Amino acid sequence: MSDLMKTAPCGFVSFSDDGTMDEVNDTLLEMLGFTRIELLGWHIDRILPPGGRIFYQTYLFPLLKVQSSVEEIYLALRTSGGTDVPVLLNGRRQERRGRIFNDCVVVRMTQRHAFEDQLLQARRLAEEASAAKTKFLSMMSHDLRTPLAAIDGNAQLLESGAVGDLSQQQRESVEAIRDACRTQMTLISDLLDFAQLQSGKIQVQLAPVSLIGAVERAHALVKGLMDESMLRFGSIDCGEEHMVMADANRLQQILLNLLTNAIKFTPAGGEISVECRVRDDHVLISVRDTGIGISEPDLSRIFSPFVQVDSGGQRSASLGGVGLGLAICRELARAMGGEVTARSTVGAGSVFTIELAVAPSQEESRPAAVG
Ligand code: ADP
């Protein structure tokens, strides 16, 4: 063995097919605390821990034999003192003096091992922090809802006149209180939904849902808001009746969210419409508006939680919401096996599309007759 090989900055061991060690360099002897005489002529098992011996028999040696070489095999070597040294091994089968040898170089992995431990530790901490955040969010959302319900309930009582007539000014104040309650309730619901989606706790109950029925219900709920905002409803173009596989309440939530956004971001005089198309075994439901639009770079961000963008000089934050609506829509659609996507042109409008699976027809879903 050349001097260079003896003291190279990596260990070297060569063994024959029966496992007998034929060569070892000084670096390996130093790494493992053996003398040359203690290893040459001995089986490679001598420098392997029990688990490593099985690994050698069942994986490392067969792989070397089949491939004639192995790269970056991660294993542990055992020192004379009985401790383990993690190493990375590269090996190659070569013929010398008419015999086959398995020549392997090994590099210590102590540093990398420490880095990996640190990374795992950091990941564990991040996961714990995320779980704690989700728990905190859902607890807070529950606790915030209760007093809010009491505020809204009492304001409703005042509004109804049950506790005495209100002056015009008092009536306006009560309306303002109820408005703020509604906004706050929506925010809390969003937070709660988001927290539950994050913790994988949201359950969706998939069943065949009438598409046109879902769209018409959502439209009925936003009609008043559209009139107030002086927007036209183009049409509902859902053609013939389609049944989709969805959780009826969650589909309603997504449609309402997309329609409310369309209303928020379309100036008076604009138009909002809904259309449905069938592609293969999927239905695409598109909510289209002629609003301010979203720029290309912003389109890739709006589905991320807590993202609001300022389009067309309009500050979204001033229109309410906390940037959770679309993140929730997308997660809910995915939980139903579907997707929500968006296309947009600044100044011309946006199209948000929900994709869901067509419900199997009754014939298909009926179990096959037995016998
Ligand atoms: P928020 O409830 O705060 O509006 P969303 O997640 O629903 O949050 O939407 C994120 C952002 O995407 C909005 O703040 C807005 O900037 C943009 N956006 C969503 N829908 C539309 C739309 N129809 N037209 C223009 N911008 C939109």
Residues whose N, C-alpha, C, O or C-beta is under 5 A from the ligand:
A	BS01	ADP	N261 A262 F265 G291 G293 I294 I302 V307 Q308 V309 D310 S316 G320 G321 V322 G323 L324 G325 L326 A327 S350
